[in-house]
Amino acid sequence: MKALTYHGPHKVSVDNVPDPGLEAADDIILRVTATAICGSDLHLYRGKIPGTGHGDIFGHEFMGEVVETGSAVTAVAKGTFIAAKSRAPGMAISLVMSLWVKWLRPEAQ
């Protein structure tokens, strides 16, 4: 799968990452159909958030199709399309997802 990953201030790339797997009974796995970095991600992109490390995945606002659910999931089913937004801007969320992202490169500005 592809993910937008951090490689230092102003250095991100779309890299191959391991496929996701269910880890808890209330997990879901999405096939992401649209995503983008948001304003809070710019703090990470610029290297202003301590603890942001090489290979960290960006993108906590996205939409997609549910492709797998844990045994405790009752609110959505396989095939459901959902949109997700972080409640805490800038919080690190470890999501491994299939995605296609465009972002502004510093040299393009």
N, C-alpha and C positions, 0 to 999 in steps of 0.2 A: 504494500500500500504506500501511498505518497502522503507526506506531511510537510508543512512549512516549519523548518527547524532553525534554531538560533545558533550562530557560530561566532558571536562577538558583536560589539556595537556596530550597527549599520550593515551587518553581514547575516543574511538569511538565505536559505535555499530550500527548494522542494526536493526532499530526499526520500529514498525508499526506507521504510521502517517496518518492523515486524507486524504481522496481522494481529488484530485485537482478539481477545478471548474473554469469555465471561469469567469474572473472578468472584462475584458474590451473587446471591439469589435475586437481588433487586437490580442487577445490571441489565443494560440493553446495549446492543451494538447497532450502529447506524451506518448505512451507506450514504455518506455525505454528498448532497447534490449541489449545495452552494454554501460558501463561507467567505469570510474576509477578515482581515485584522481590523480592530476598532481603535478608537483613541487611546484606550488604556494599554493596548498592545504597543503603542508607540513608545511608551516609557521603557518597556522591555527591549524593543528594537534599538533604542538609543543607548542601552546599557545602563540605565538609571536605577534598576531594581536589583538590590543585592540578592544573590542566590540564583540568578538566572544563569544557567550553565549550558555549555556546548551540547547541542543536540536536543535541548528543550523544545517542545512543540507549541507553536502558537495557534490560536484560533479557538475562542470559547463562545463565539456567536456563529451559529450554523443551522442549516436545516438538512433533513435527509429522511430516508426511508428506514424503518426498523427492519433489520434482517435477522435478528436473534434476540431472545429475551430469556432472562433468568426465571427460575421456577416461581419466584415470589412476585413477579411483575403481573399486574392485573389491569393497569390503566391504559396500556397500549398493547397492540398485537403486531405480529409480523405483517409487513405491508403498510402499516400506518406511517403517514408522513408527519413529521413534527418539526417545530422550530425551537431551538434552545438558545437561551441567553443567560450568561452568568449573572448572578445576583450581586456578586462582589467584584466590581471592575478591577482588573489587574491580578486577580488571584490566579495562582498557577494551577491549571487543571491538566492532568496528564491524560490526553486523549490520543489514541492512535486511530487514525481514520483515513479513508480514501478521500482525497480532496484535490481540487483544482483551484489554485489561488493566483490572482494577479496582485501585485503590490508595486508601489512606486519605488524605484531604486533611487538612491541619492544622486547618482550621476545623471538621472533623467530630469531632475528638478532644475 
